[in-house]
Amino acid sequence: MRTLFFVPPPHDQNERARDLKHDGIRVGEIIAYRAWRVIEPSWMHKSDNLLHSVFMKDYVWHPGRPASGDVRRHGIYSLRNVIRSRQDYGYPNAGGPLLLGSVKIWGEIVEHEAGYRSEFARIISLDYGDPDLLERFRWIYDVNITPTDIWLDK
């Protein structure tokens, strides 16, 4: 007995997309706000020049790569409104210096009263915090850099 396989003719991808039923909500780019912890060098820690999650002790945000997390377990948390200080962030006792800025979030997103929990996030700006740390981490993460920041001799 021979088995026959049906291979459908190739379709235009846009035509296939129009035929799909979508019951969910589609949104464009979402910009949200959050804080990152900076590990300062001390006798117990050495600085790694990376931004860390404030609450997930071992979570590091790597330059050039999106942060990611399973929204069913934890995800990447961010706030709906701009935060400009530790007090705005709601956790004034978070250890170490904080840098505050914005992220672009995407993937699966759960909306909460004050913000979001997303599958993916990428740092798009570092806006508030210690000026020296802001300058250093803006270069490391390649954000907020203007043409006047670039030296001609480099």
N, C-alpha and C positions, 0 to 999 in steps of 0.2 A: 504494500500500500504506500502510495506516495503522499507526502505532506506538501501542501501548497501554501505559500506565504503570499499575502497580499501586500504589495508595496504601493502606497498611495503616490500619486503624481506629486512632484514638488509644487509647493504653494508659495505664494508671495507672503512673507512674514507679516506685513501689515494687514493683509486680509485675514490671516489666522488670528492676529491679535484682536481684530474687530469682532470676531466670532466668539471670543472668550467672554463668559459672564463673570463680572467682578462684583462681589457683594461687599467688599471692604472699602475702606476709605483710603484714597491716595492723596498724598500731600507732596509738596515740593520740598525744597531745602528748608530745614528747620535750624535756626540759630538759637543756641541756649548758652547758659552761663554756669561757670563752676570755679572751684579753687583747686590748686595743687600745692602739695607740700614740698619744700626744698630741704634736702638733707645737708646740714652744714657740717663741716669737718669738726670733729671733737676727738677726745681720747677714746670714745666708744665707737665712733662712726667715721668713715671717710666719705667725702663728697664724691658722688658719681656723675655730677653735672647732668642729671636727669630729673624730670618732674615726677613726683609720686602722688598716688591717690592719698587723700587725707585720711580715709578710714580703712581702706584695704591695705594693710601694712606693707605687703610685698608687691603691690601692683605698681608697675613702672610704665610711664608713657614714653615710648621711644620716638625720637625724631623721624619724620618721614613715613611713619606707619600709623594706621588708625588704631585706636584703642578698641577693644571688643570684649563682649561679655554676653552670656546667655541671660536674656531678660526674664526667663522663668526662675532663675536662681538669684541673680544680682544685677547684671547689666551695668551700663555706664550711666551714672546719675548726673543730671544737670538741672539747672533752675530756669524758670521762665523769665524772671526779671534780672536785670543787671545787678551784680553785687560789686560793691566798691570797698568793703572792709570786712574784717573778721566778724564784726557784729552783724553785718548784712548777711553773711554766710550762715549765721545761726550757730556757729560752734567756736566761740571765742577762745576756748581752751585747747584747740587743736595744736599739737606740738610742732615747734619749728616755725620758720617764716612761711607765709602763704603768698602765692601769686594768684591773682584773679584775672579771669579773661573769658573768652567765648570759644565755643565749639560748634562745629557743624555736625548734626546727628542724622543718622539714617538707619535703614534696615527695619527690623521689628522694633516698634516704639510703644511703650506703655505710658500714657499720660496720667499724671498725678495732680493733686491740687496745686502744688507749688512748682511743678516741673515735669521732668521726664526720666524714664529709664529706657535706654536705647541699646540696640545690639552693637552699633558702631558709633564712633565719634572721632573727630580730628580737631586738634587745636588750630584755631584760625587767628586768635589774637591773645596777647598777654597785656593787660591794661592797667592793673593796679597792684601795688606792692612796693617793696624796697626798690628805689630807682637803679641801684647797681645790679641787683638780681634781675630786674626786668631787662636791662640792657644785655646782660650775659645770656639769659635764657631766650630772648628774642632771636639772638644770633644762632644759638644751638638749634632752635625749633624752626628757624627761618620764617618768622612771623613779624608783622609790624615793621618791616625794614623798608625804609624809604631811600630814594636815590641819594639824599644828603647823608645817609648813614654809611655809605660805601666810600672807602678811602681810595683816592686815585692811585696811591702807591702799592696797592695790593694786587 
